[in-house]
């Protein structure tokens, strides 16, 4: 699980960095961010992770979905996007998700059976 959360943090960090530096359409980045978040969640469920790391990973995933999804909300309210828009939640929440994914990677996400 640790490598999964580190990969998720790296993917979201790259997307946030591209959001600030490149002239890529933010809707494309938003779609990639949402897909990356959903894939991370599905892989975590398939691996049957448990523990504090999985809870932190779930919180990070929810925050990432809210952040990247806010760009889709902006697009739905103004499909032409002629006016410059500053979406504070779309910038802050994916960055916060990166930090929480790193915390989730540090927390234990498996339960070890102790032979008595």
Backbone as XML, in Angstrom:
<?xml version="1.0"?>
<chain id="A" units="angstrom">
  <residue number="1" name="UNK">
    <atom name="N" x="0.818" y="-1.191" z="0.000"/>
    <atom name="CA" x="0.000" y="0.000" z="0.000"/>
    <atom name="C" x="0.859" y="1.250" z="0.000"/>
  </residue>
  <residue number="2" name="UNK">
    <atom name="N" x="2.004" y="1.149" z="0.616"/>
    <atom name="CA" x="2.879" y="2.315" z="0.685"/>
    <atom name="C" x="3.255" y="2.780" z="-0.718"/>
  </residue>
  <residue number="3" name="UNK">
    <atom name="N" x="3.617" y="1.841" z="-1.581"/>
    <atom name="CA" x="4.002" y="2.227" z="-2.944"/>
    <atom name="C" x="2.808" y="2.773" z="-3.724"/>
  </residue>
  <residue number="4" name="UNK">
    <atom name="N" x="1.623" y="2.272" z="-3.464"/>
    <atom name="CA" x="0.424" y="2.787" z="-4.120"/>
    <atom name="C" x="0.180" y="4.240" z="-3.745"/>
  </residue>
  <residue number="5" name="UNK">
    <atom name="N" x="0.276" y="4.550" z="-2.465"/>
    <atom name="CA" x="0.041" y="5.926" z="-2.023"/>
    <atom name="C" x="1.152" y="6.867" z="-2.475"/>
  </residue>
  <residue number="6" name="UNK">
    <atom name="N" x="2.377" y="6.376" z="-2.529"/>
    <atom name="CA" x="3.464" y="7.204" z="-3.037"/>
    <atom name="C" x="3.283" y="7.488" z="-4.525"/>
  </residue>
  <residue number="7" name="UNK">
    <atom name="N" x="2.831" y="6.483" z="-5.272"/>
    <atom name="CA" x="2.566" y="6.697" z="-6.699"/>
    <atom name="C" x="1.420" y="7.674" z="-6.899"/>
  </residue>
  <residue number="8" name="UNK">
    <atom name="N" x="0.384" y="7.567" z="-6.063"/>
    <atom name="CA" x="-0.749" y="8.498" z="-6.167"/>
    <atom name="C" x="-0.306" y="9.916" z="-5.838"/>
  </residue>
  <residue number="9" name="UNK">
    <atom name="N" x="0.520" y="10.069" z="-4.808"/>
    <atom name="CA" x="1.026" y="11.398" z="-4.454"/>
    <atom name="C" x="1.867" y="11.969" z="-5.588"/>
  </residue>
  <residue number="10" name="UNK">
    <atom name="N" x="2.699" y="11.137" z="-6.190"/>
    <atom name="CA" x="3.538" y="11.603" z="-7.291"/>
    <atom name="C" x="2.697" y="12.011" z="-8.497"/>
  </residue>
  <residue number="11" name="UNK">
    <atom name="N" x="1.681" y="11.209" z="-8.817"/>
    <atom name="CA" x="0.823" y="11.531" z="-9.961"/>
    <atom name="C" x="0.096" y="12.853" z="-9.756"/>
  </residue>
  <residue number="12" name="UNK">
    <atom name="N" x="-0.456" y="13.048" z="-8.576"/>
    <atom name="CA" x="-1.177" y="14.293" z="-8.307"/>
    <atom name="C" x="-0.221" y="15.480" z="-8.230"/>
  </residue>
  <residue number="13" name="UNK">
    <atom name="N" x="0.973" y="15.268" z="-7.704"/>
    <atom name="CA" x="1.959" y="16.356" z="-7.647"/>
    <atom name="C" x="2.361" y="16.786" z="-9.051"/>
  </residue>
  <residue number="14" name="UNK">
    <atom name="N" x="2.534" y="15.821" z="-9.947"/>
    <atom name="CA" x="2.868" y="16.155" z="-11.335"/>
    <atom name="C" x="1.715" y="16.919" z="-11.987"/>
  </residue>
  <residue number="15" name="UNK">
    <atom name="N" x="0.498" y="16.484" z="-11.753"/>
    <atom name="CA" x="-0.656" y="17.174" z="-12.342"/>
    <atom name="C" x="-0.778" y="18.607" z="-11.817"/>
  </residue>
  <residue number="16" name="UNK">
    <atom name="N" x="-0.547" y="18.791" z="-10.528"/>
    <atom name="CA" x="-0.605" y="20.148" z="-9.961"/>
    <atom name="C" x="0.521" y="21.000" z="-10.546"/>
  </residue>
  <residue number="17" name="UNK">
    <atom name="N" x="1.704" y="20.422" z="-10.704"/>
    <atom name="CA" x="2.822" y="21.172" z="-11.280"/>
    <atom name="C" x="2.537" y="21.549" z="-12.731"/>
  </residue>
  <residue number="18" name="UNK">
    <atom name="N" x="1.971" y="20.632" z="-13.491"/>
    <atom name="CA" x="1.621" y="20.925" z="-14.889"/>
    <atom name="C" x="0.536" y="21.992" z="-14.939"/>
  </residue>
  <residue number="19" name="UNK">
    <atom name="N" x="-0.364" y="21.968" z="-13.979"/>
    <atom name="CA" x="-1.428" y="22.974" z="-13.909"/>
    <atom name="C" x="-0.836" y="24.375" z="-13.810"/>
  </residue>
  <residue number="20" name="UNK">
    <atom name="N" x="0.252" y="24.516" z="-13.059"/>
    <atom name="CA" x="0.878" y="25.829" z="-12.871"/>
    <atom name="C" x="1.836" y="26.210" z="-13.991"/>
  </residue>
  <residue number="21" name="UNK">
    <atom name="N" x="2.479" y="25.239" z="-14.627"/>
    <atom name="CA" x="3.575" y="25.573" z="-15.530"/>
    <atom name="C" x="3.239" y="25.461" z="-17.013"/>
  </residue>
  <residue number="22" name="UNK">
    <atom name="N" x="2.424" y="24.528" z="-17.407"/>
    <atom name="CA" x="2.196" y="24.284" z="-18.829"/>
    <atom name="C" x="0.897" y="24.929" z="-19.294"/>
  </residue>
  <residue number="23" name="UNK">
    <atom name="N" x="0.754" y="24.988" z="-20.577"/>
    <atom name="CA" x="-0.465" y="25.556" z="-21.146"/>
    <atom name="C" x="-1.410" y="24.442" z="-21.595"/>
  </residue>
  <residue number="24" name="UNK">
    <atom name="N" x="-1.516" y="23.412" z="-20.786"/>
    <atom name="CA" x="-2.417" y="22.299" z="-21.059"/>
    <atom name="C" x="-3.802" y="22.666" z="-20.545"/>
  </residue>
  <residue number="25" name="UNK">
    <atom name="N" x="-4.824" y="22.222" z="-21.268"/>
    <atom name="CA" x="-6.192" y="22.511" z="-20.854"/>
    <atom name="C" x="-6.462" y="21.904" z="-19.479"/>
  </residue>
  <residue number="26" name="UNK">
    <atom name="N" x="-6.998" y="22.712" z="-18.600"/>
    <atom name="CA" x="-7.232" y="22.279" z="-17.226"/>
    <atom name="C" x="-8.291" y="21.179" z="-17.158"/>
  </residue>
  <residue number="27" name="UNK">
    <atom name="N" x="-9.182" y="21.116" z="-18.121"/>
    <atom name="CA" x="-10.187" y="20.051" z="-18.119"/>
    <atom name="C" x="-9.546" y="18.697" z="-18.393"/>
  </residue>
  <residue number="28" name="UNK">
    <atom name="N" x="-8.524" y="18.669" z="-19.239"/>
    <atom name="CA" x="-7.791" y="17.431" z="-19.480"/>
    <atom name="C" x="-7.073" y="16.986" z="-18.206"/>
  </residue>
  <residue number="29" name="UNK">
    <atom name="N" x="-6.419" y="17.930" z="-17.535"/>
    <atom name="CA" x="-5.757" y="17.605" z="-16.271"/>
    <atom name="C" x="-6.758" y="17.142" z="-15.219"/>
  </residue>
  <residue number="30" name="UNK">
    <atom name="N" x="-7.915" y="17.774" z="-15.189"/>
    <atom name="CA" x="-8.949" y="17.397" z="-14.232"/>
    <atom name="C" x="-9.424" y="15.962" z="-14.484"/>
  </residue>
  <residue number="31" name="UNK">
    <atom name="N" x="-9.641" y="15.629" z="-15.734"/>
    <atom name="CA" x="-10.063" y="14.270" z="-16.074"/>
    <atom name="C" x="-9.016" y="13.244" z="-15.692"/>
  </residue>
  <residue number="32" name="UNK">
    <atom name="N" x="-7.757" y="13.554" z="-15.961"/>
    <atom name="CA" x="-6.669" y="12.642" z="-15.591"/>
    <atom name="C" x="-6.584" y="12.505" z="-14.075"/>
  </residue>
  <residue number="33" name="UNK">
    <atom name="N" x="-6.749" y="13.616" z="-13.350"/>
    <atom name="CA" x="-6.714" y="13.571" z="-11.890"/>
    <atom name="C" x="-7.833" y="12.728" z="-11.306"/>
  </residue>
  <residue number="34" name="UNK">
    <atom name="N" x="-9.019" y="12.852" z="-11.880"/>
    <atom name="CA" x="-10.156" y="12.057" z="-11.392"/>
    <atom name="C" x="-9.932" y="10.580" z="-11.669"/>
  </residue>
  <residue number="35" name="UNK">
    <atom name="N" x="-9.461" y="10.255" z="-12.868"/>
    <atom name="CA" x="-9.200" y="8.850" z="-13.202"/>
    <atom name="C" x="-8.097" y="8.281" z="-12.307"/>
  </residue>
  <residue number="36" name="UNK">
    <atom name="N" x="-7.038" y="9.056" z="-12.071"/>
    <atom name="CA" x="-5.948" y="8.582" z="-11.205"/>
    <atom name="C" x="-6.454" y="8.320" z="-9.787"/>
  </residue>
  <residue number="37" name="UNK">
    <atom name="N" x="-7.334" y="9.185" z="-9.302"/>
    <atom name="CA" x="-7.889" y="9.008" z="-7.958"/>
    <atom name="C" x="-8.748" y="7.753" z="-7.885"/>
  </residue>
  <residue number="38" name="UNK">
    <atom name="N" x="-9.592" y="7.545" z="-8.880"/>
    <atom name="CA" x="-10.465" y="6.373" z="-8.883"/>
    <atom name="C" x="-9.663" y="5.079" z="-9.019"/>
  </residue>
  <residue number="39" name="UNK">
    <atom name="N" x="-8.627" y="5.088" z="-9.853"/>
    <atom name="CA" x="-7.785" y="3.898" z="-10.005"/>
    <atom name="C" x="-7.073" y="3.581" z="-8.691"/>
  </residue>
  <residue number="40" name="UNK">
    <atom name="N" x="-6.586" y="4.608" z="-8.016"/>
    <atom name="CA" x="-5.932" y="4.399" z="-6.718"/>
    <atom name="C" x="-6.908" y="3.764" z="-5.724"/>
  </residue>
  <residue number="41" name="UNK">
    <atom name="N" x="-8.133" y="4.255" z="-5.686"/>
    <atom name="CA" x="-9.132" y="3.691" z="-4.782"/>
    <atom name="C" x="-9.475" y="2.250" z="-5.103"/>
  </residue>
  <residue number="42" name="UNK">
    <atom name="N" x="-9.634" y="1.945" z="-6.382"/>
    <atom name="CA" x="-9.976" y="0.579" z="-6.783"/>
    <atom name="C" x="-8.827" y="-0.377" z="-6.459"/>
  </residue>
  <residue number="43" name="UNK">
    <atom name="N" x="-7.603" y="0.027" z="-6.745"/>
    <atom name="CA" x="-6.455" y="-0.837" z="-6.428"/>
    <atom name="C" x="-6.354" y="-1.050" z="-4.923"/>
  </residue>
  <residue number="44" name="UNK">
    <atom name="N" x="-6.591" y="-0.011" z="-4.134"/>
    <atom name="CA" x="-6.573" y="-0.162" z="-2.681"/>
    <atom name="C" x="-7.640" y="-1.121" z="-2.193"/>
  </residue>
  <residue number="45" name="UNK">
    <atom name="N" x="-8.812" y="-1.077" z="-2.796"/>
    <atom name="CA" x="-9.882" y="-2.000" z="-2.402"/>
    <atom name="C" x="-9.582" y="-3.426" z="-2.844"/>
  </residue>
  <residue number="46" name="UNK">
    <atom name="N" x="-9.017" y="-3.590" z="-4.021"/>
    <atom name="CA" x="-8.699" y="-4.935" z="-4.507"/>
    <atom name="C" x="-7.619" y="-5.582" z="-3.647"/>
  </residue>
  <residue number="47" name="UNK">
    <atom name="N" x="-6.666" y="-4.770" z="-3.197"/>
    <atom name="CA" x="-5.611" y="-5.300" z="-2.328"/>
    <atom name="C" x="-6.100" y="-5.539" z="-0.901"/>
  </residue>
  <residue number="48" name="UNK">
    <atom name="N" x="-7.306" y="-5.122" z="-0.614"/>
    <atom name="CA" x="-7.936" y="-5.309" z="0.695"/>
    <atom name="C" x="-7.097" y="-4.712" z="1.824"/>
  </residue>
  <residue number="49" name="UNK">
    <atom name="N" x="-6.648" y="-3.490" z="1.596"/>
    <atom name="CA" x="-5.883" y="-2.796" z="2.626"/>
    <atom name="C" x="-6.786" y="-2.395" z="3.792"/>
  </residue>
  <residue number="50" name="UNK">
    <atom name="N" x="-6.219" y="-2.415" z="4.972"/>
    <atom name="CA" x="-6.952" y="-2.023" z="6.177"/>
    <atom name="C" x="-6.043" y="-1.144" z="7.014"/>
  </residue>
  <residue number="51" name="UNK">
    <atom name="N" x="-6.599" y="-0.516" z="7.983"/>
    <atom name="CA" x="-5.790" y="0.256" z="8.917"/>
    <atom name="C" x="-5.839" y="1.743" z="8.675"/>
  </residue>
  <residue number="52" name="UNK">
    <atom name="N" x="-5.011" y="2.441" z="9.443"/>
    <atom name="CA" x="-5.006" y="3.901" z="9.400"/>
    <atom name="C" x="-4.562" y="4.433" z="8.049"/>
  </residue>
  <residue number="53" name="UNK">
    <atom name="N" x="-3.638" y="3.746" z="7.395"/>
    <atom name="CA" x="-3.180" y="4.183" z="6.079"/>
    <atom name="C" x="-4.292" y="4.201" z="5.049"/>
  </residue>
  <residue number="54" name="UNK">
    <atom name="N" x="-5.156" y="3.205" z="5.110"/>
    <atom name="CA" x="-6.280" y="3.158" z="4.169"/>
    <atom name="C" x="-7.285" y="4.263" z="4.457"/>
  </residue>
  <residue number="55" name="UNK">
    <atom name="N" x="-7.495" y="4.569" z="5.724"/>
    <atom name="CA" x="-8.408" y="5.670" z="6.060"/>
    <atom name="C" x="-7.850" y="6.993" z="5.555"/>
  </residue>
  <residue number="56" name="UNK">
    <atom name="N" x="-6.560" y="7.206" z="5.768"/>
    <atom name="CA" x="-5.935" y="8.437" z="5.285"/>
    <atom name="C" x="-5.947" y="8.481" z="3.758"/>
  </residue>
  <residue number="57" name="UNK">
    <atom name="N" x="-5.743" y="7.337" z="3.122"/>
    <atom name="CA" x="-5.809" y="7.270" z="1.665"/>
    <atom name="C" x="-7.205" y="7.581" z="1.145"/>
  </residue>
  <residue number="58" name="UNK">
    <atom name="N" x="-8.221" y="7.115" z="1.871"/>
    <atom name="CA" x="-9.602" y="7.405" z="1.469"/>
    <atom name="C" x="-9.911" y="8.895" z="1.599"/>
  </residue>
  <residue number="59" name="UNK">
    <atom name="N" x="-9.416" y="9.505" z="2.662"/>
    <atom name="CA" x="-9.609" y="10.957" z="2.840"/>
    <atom name="C" x="-8.887" y="11.723" z="1.732"/>
  </residue>
  <residue number="60" name="UNK">
    <atom name="N" x="-7.659" y="11.296" z="1.420"/>
    <atom name="CA" x="-6.909" y="11.954" z="0.346"/>
    <atom name="C" x="-7.633" y="11.803" z="-0.985"/>
  </residue>
  <residue number="61" name="UNK">
    <atom name="N" x="-8.189" y="10.638" z="-1.240"/>
    <atom name="CA" x="-8.931" y="10.424" z="-2.479"/>
    <atom name="C" x="-10.169" y="11.302" z="-2.568"/>
  </residue>
  <residue number="62" name="UNK">
    <atom name="N" x="-10.879" y="11.426" z="-1.466"/>
    <atom name="CA" x="-12.066" y="12.281" z="-1.455"/>
    <atom name="C" x="-11.685" y="13.740" z="-1.690"/>
  </residue>
  <residue number="63" name="UNK">
    <atom name="N" x="-10.622" y="14.187" z="-1.064"/>
    <atom name="CA" x="-10.171" y="15.564" z="-1.254"/>
    <atom name="C" x="-9.726" y="15.781" z="-2.696"/>
  </residue>
  <residue number="64" name="UNK">
    <atom name="N" x="-9.026" y="14.804" z="-3.271"/>
    <atom name="CA" x="-8.592" y="14.929" z="-4.660"/>
    <atom name="C" x="-9.792" y="14.978" z="-5.603"/>
  </residue>
  <residue number="65" name="UNK">
    <atom name="N" x="-10.788" y="14.138" z="-5.346"/>
    <atom name="CA" x="-11.990" y="14.160" z="-6.197"/>
    <atom name="C" x="-12.712" y="15.496" z="-6.101"/>
  </residue>
  <residue number="66" name="UNK">
    <atom name="N" x="-12.796" y="16.051" z="-4.911"/>
    <atom name="CA" x="-13.430" y="17.360" z="-4.756"/>
    <atom name="C" x="-12.652" y="18.447" z="-5.484"/>
  </residue>
  <residue number="67" name="UNK">
    <atom name="N" x="-11.339" y="18.395" z="-5.389"/>
    <atom name="CA" x="-10.509" y="19.407" z="-6.026"/>
    <atom name="C" x="-10.548" y="19.334" z="-7.540"/>
  </residue>
  <residue number="68" name="UNK">
    <atom name="N" x="-10.302" y="18.145" z="-8.085"/>
    <atom name="CA" x="-10.315" y="18.010" z="-9.547"/>
    <atom name="C" x="-11.728" y="18.143" z="-10.089"/>
  </residue>
  <residue number="69" name="UNK">
    <atom name="N" x="-12.716" y="17.673" z="-9.339"/>
    <atom name="CA" x="-14.103" y="17.799" z="-9.777"/>
    <atom name="C" x="-14.607" y="19.229" z="-9.788"/>
  </residue>
  <residue number="70" name="UNK">
    <atom name="N" x="-14.006" y="20.094" z="-8.980"/>
    <atom name="CA" x="-14.434" y="21.491" z="-8.983"/>
    <atom name="C" x="-14.148" y="22.160" z="-10.320"/>
  </residue>
  <residue number="71" name="UNK">
    <atom name="N" x="-13.114" y="21.694" z="-11.024"/>
    <atom name="CA" x="-12.857" y="22.245" z="-12.363"/>
    <atom name="C" x="-13.974" y="21.868" z="-13.317"/>
  </residue>
  <residue number="72" name="UNK">
    <atom name="N" x="-14.519" y="20.664" z="-13.180"/>
    <atom name="CA" x="-15.641" y="20.262" z="-14.029"/>
    <atom name="C" x="-16.880" y="21.085" z="-13.723"/>
  </residue>
  <residue number="73" name="UNK">
    <atom name="N" x="-17.054" y="21.453" z="-12.462"/>
    <atom name="CA" x="-18.167" y="22.321" z="-12.082"/>
    <atom name="C" x="-18.007" y="23.711" z="-12.701"/>
  </residue>
  <residue number="74" name="UNK">
    <atom name="N" x="-16.789" y="24.220" z="-12.687"/>
    <atom name="CA" x="-16.526" y="25.512" z="-13.322"/>
    <atom name="C" x="-16.834" y="25.435" z="-14.813"/>
  </residue>
  <residue number="75" name="UNK">
    <atom name="N" x="-16.426" y="24.347" z="-15.447"/>
    <atom name="CA" x="-16.679" y="24.174" z="-16.873"/>
    <atom name="C" x="-18.182" y="24.042" z="-17.160"/>
  </residue>
  <residue number="76" name="UNK">
    <atom name="N" x="-18.900" y="23.349" z="-16.277"/>
    <atom name="CA" x="-20.344" y="23.166" z="-16.489"/>
    <atom name="C" x="-21.097" y="24.484" z="-16.367"/>
  </residue>
  <residue number="77" name="UNK">
    <atom name="N" x="-20.636" y="25.376" z="-15.518"/>
    <atom name="CA" x="-21.320" y="26.659" z="-15.358"/>
    <atom name="C" x="-20.927" y="27.657" z="-16.442"/>
  </residue>
  <residue number="78" name="UNK">
    <atom name="N" x="-19.753" y="27.474" z="-17.064"/>
    <atom name="CA" x="-19.315" y="28.366" z="-18.136"/>
    <atom name="C" x="-18.555" y="27.545" z="-19.179"/>
  </residue>
  <residue number="79" name="UNK">
    <atom name="N" x="-19.277" y="26.868" z="-20.092"/>
    <atom name="CA" x="-18.611" y="25.982" z="-21.051"/>
    <atom name="C" x="-17.668" y="26.717" z="-22.009"/>
  </residue>
  <residue number="80" name="UNK">
    <atom name="N" x="-17.939" y="27.986" z="-22.287"/>
    <atom name="CA" x="-17.076" y="28.723" z="-23.214"/>
    <atom name="C" x="-15.747" y="29.092" z="-22.577"/>
  </residue>
  <residue number="81" name="UNK">
    <atom name="N" x="-15.759" y="29.317" z="-21.278"/>
    <atom name="CA" x="-14.585" y="29.686" z="-20.500"/>
    <atom name="C" x="-13.832" y="30.849" z="-21.140"/>
  </residue>
  <residue number="82" name="UNK">
    <atom name="N" x="-14.571" y="31.896" z="-21.502"/>
    <atom name="CA" x="-13.938" y="33.081" z="-22.084"/>
    <atom name="C" x="-13.304" y="33.960" z="-21.016"/>
  </residue>
  <residue number="83" name="UNK">
    <atom name="N" x="-13.861" y="33.940" z="-19.827"/>
    <atom name="CA" x="-13.331" y="34.769" z="-18.746"/>
    <atom name="C" x="-12.277" y="33.998" z="-17.970"/>
  </residue>
  <residue number="84" name="UNK">
    <atom name="N" x="-11.232" y="34.693" z="-17.548"/>
    <atom name="CA" x="-10.249" y="33.998" z="-16.699"/>
    <atom name="C" x="-10.881" y="33.654" z="-15.353"/>
  </residue>
  <residue number="85" name="UNK">
    <atom name="N" x="-10.689" y="32.423" z="-14.930"/>
    <atom name="CA" x="-11.291" y="31.945" z="-13.692"/>
    <atom name="C" x="-10.184" y="31.480" z="-12.758"/>
  </residue>
  <residue number="86" name="UNK">
    <atom name="N" x="-10.280" y="31.892" z="-11.519"/>
    <atom name="CA" x="-9.363" y="31.399" z="-10.497"/>
    <atom name="C" x="-10.181" y="30.496" z="-9.584"/>
  </residue>
  <residue number="87" name="UNK">
    <atom name="N" x="-9.937" y="29.214" z="-9.706"/>
    <atom name="CA" x="-10.644" y="28.219" z="-8.918"/>
    <atom name="C" x="-9.749" y="27.847" z="-7.737"/>
  </residue>
  <residue number="88" name="UNK">
    <atom name="N" x="-9.975" y="28.498" z="-6.614"/>
    <atom name="CA" x="-9.120" y="28.293" z="-5.449"/>
    <atom name="C" x="-9.179" y="26.839" z="-4.983"/>
  </residue>
  <residue number="89" name="UNK">
    <atom name="N" x="-10.374" y="26.264" z="-4.945"/>
    <atom name="CA" x="-10.511" y="24.878" z="-4.487"/>
    <atom name="C" x="-9.827" y="23.920" z="-5.448"/>
  </residue>
  <residue number="90" name="UNK">
    <atom name="N" x="-9.876" y="24.209" z="-6.731"/>
    <atom name="CA" x="-9.235" y="23.352" z="-7.723"/>
    <atom name="C" x="-7.724" y="23.403" z="-7.678"/>
  </residue>
  <residue number="91" name="UNK">
    <atom name="N" x="-7.197" y="24.427" z="-7.029"/>
    <atom name="CA" x="-5.745" y="24.544" z="-6.888"/>
    <atom name="C" x="-5.290" y="23.993" z="-5.534"/>
  </residue>
  <residue number="92" name="UNK">
    <atom name="N" x="-5.993" y="24.339" z="-4.472"/>
    <atom name="CA" x="-5.566" y="23.952" z="-3.126"/>
    <atom name="C" x="-5.843" y="22.486" z="-2.788"/>
  </residue>
  <residue number="93" name="UNK">
    <atom name="N" x="-7.019" y="21.990" z="-3.149"/>
    <atom name="CA" x="-7.390" y="20.635" z="-2.718"/>
    <atom name="C" x="-6.519" y="19.531" z="-3.329"/>
  </residue>
  <residue number="94" name="UNK">
    <atom name="N" x="-6.193" y="19.565" z="-4.635"/>
    <atom name="CA" x="-5.279" y="18.520" z="-5.127"/>
    <atom name="C" x="-3.898" y="18.574" z="-4.468"/>
  </residue>
  <residue number="95" name="UNK">
    <atom name="N" x="-3.420" y="19.775" z="-4.164"/>
    <atom name="CA" x="-2.151" y="19.884" z="-3.445"/>
    <atom name="C" x="-2.237" y="19.317" z="-2.037"/>
  </residue>
  <residue number="96" name="UNK">
    <atom name="N" x="-3.359" y="19.565" z="-1.377"/>
    <atom name="CA" x="-3.588" y="18.997" z="-0.047"/>
    <atom name="C" x="-3.677" y="17.470" z="-0.118"/>
  </residue>
  <residue number="97" name="UNK">
    <atom name="N" x="-4.287" y="16.949" z="-1.188"/>
    <atom name="CA" x="-4.377" y="15.502" z="-1.359"/>
    <atom name="C" x="-3.000" y="14.869" z="-1.484"/>
  </residue>
  <residue number="98" name="UNK">
    <atom name="N" x="-2.076" y="15.566" z="-2.139"/>
    <atom name="CA" x="-0.700" y="15.058" z="-2.250"/>
    <atom name="C" x="-0.098" y="14.882" z="-0.855"/>
  </residue>
  <residue number="99" name="UNK">
    <atom name="N" x="-0.275" y="15.869" z="-0.007"/>
    <atom name="CA" x="0.279" y="15.808" z="1.347"/>
    <atom name="C" x="-0.354" y="14.669" z="2.137"/>
  </residue>
  <residue number="100" name="UNK">
    <atom name="N" x="-1.658" y="14.507" z="2.010"/>
    <atom name="CA" x="-2.333" y="13.451" z="2.768"/>
    <atom name="C" x="-1.982" y="12.067" z="2.220"/>
  </residue>
  <residue number="101" name="UNK">
    <atom name="N" x="-1.774" y="11.948" z="0.904"/>
    <atom name="CA" x="-1.300" y="10.671" z="0.358"/>
    <atom name="C" x="0.075" y="10.321" z="0.926"/>
  </residue>
  <residue number="102" name="UNK">
    <atom name="N" x="0.927" y="11.317" z="1.107"/>
    <atom name="CA" x="2.236" y="11.052" z="1.706"/>
    <atom name="C" x="2.098" y="10.602" z="3.162"/>
  </residue>
  <residue number="103" name="UNK">
    <atom name="N" x="1.176" y="11.204" z="3.889"/>
    <atom name="CA" x="0.908" y="10.762" z="5.263"/>
    <atom name="C" x="0.358" y="9.340" z="5.261"/>
  </residue>
  <residue number="104" name="UNK">
    <atom name="N" x="-0.539" y="9.047" z="4.314"/>
    <atom name="CA" x="-1.103" y="7.695" z="4.229"/>
    <atom name="C" x="-0.018" y="6.670" z="3.933"/>
  </residue>
  <residue number="105" name="UNK">
    <atom name="N" x="0.986" y="7.048" z="3.148"/>
    <atom name="CA" x="2.078" y="6.126" z="2.854"/>
    <atom name="C" x="2.913" y="5.844" z="4.106"/>
  </residue>
  <residue number="106" name="UNK">
    <atom name="N" x="2.979" y="6.808" z="4.998"/>
    <atom name="CA" x="3.768" y="6.624" z="6.218"/>
    <atom name="C" x="3.034" y="5.809" z="7.279"/>
  </residue>
  <residue number="107" name="UNK">
    <atom name="N" x="1.717" y="5.799" z="7.225"/>
    <atom name="CA" x="0.932" y="5.066" z="8.222"/>
    <atom name="C" x="0.846" y="3.587" z="7.867"/>
  </residue>
  <residue number="108" name="UNK">
    <atom name="N" x="0.682" y="2.726" z="8.866"/>
    <atom name="CA" x="0.522" y="1.297" z="8.567"/>
    <atom name="C" x="-0.829" y="1.044" z="7.908"/>
  </residue>
  <residue number="109" name="UNK">
    <atom name="N" x="-0.818" y="0.228" z="6.851"/>
    <atom name="CA" x="-2.070" y="-0.059" z="6.153"/>
    <atom name="C" x="-2.349" y="-1.551" z="6.092"/>
  </residue>
  <residue number="110" name="UNK">
    <atom name="N" x="-1.652" y="-2.325" z="6.879"/>
    <atom name="CA" x="-1.935" y="-3.750" z="6.988"/>
    <atom name="C" x="-1.939" y="-4.125" z="8.459"/>
  </residue>
  <residue number="111" name="UNK">
    <atom name="N" x="-2.573" y="-5.234" z="8.739"/>
    <atom name="CA" x="-2.612" y="-5.724" z="10.111"/>
    <atom name="C" x="-1.740" y="-6.971" z="10.169"/>
  </residue>
  <residue number="112" name="UNK">
    <atom name="N" x="-0.833" y="-6.994" z="11.093"/>
    <atom name="CA" x="0.051" y="-8.146" z="11.233"/>
    <atom name="C" x="-0.495" y="-9.054" z="12.325"/>
  </residue>
  <residue number="113" name="UNK">
    <atom name="N" x="-0.599" y="-10.310" z="11.994"/>
    <atom name="CA" x="-1.040" y="-11.280" z="12.995"/>
    <atom name="C" x="0.152" y="-11.671" z="13.859"/>
  </residue>
  <residue number="114" name="UNK">
    <atom name="N" x="-0.040" y="-11.571" z="15.144"/>
    <atom name="CA" x="1.022" y="-11.924" z="16.081"/>
    <atom name="C" x="0.730" y="-13.313" z="16.619"/>
  </residue>
  <residue number="115" name="UNK">
    <atom name="N" x="1.662" y="-14.208" z="16.411"/>
    <atom name="CA" x="1.490" y="-15.576" z="16.916"/>
    <atom name="C" x="1.728" y="-15.588" z="18.417"/>
  </residue>
  <residue number="116" name="UNK">
    <atom name="N" x="0.782" y="-16.094" z="19.149"/>
    <atom name="CA" x="0.888" y="-16.064" z="20.595"/>
    <atom name="C" x="1.350" y="-17.283" z="21.149"/>
  </residue>
</chain>
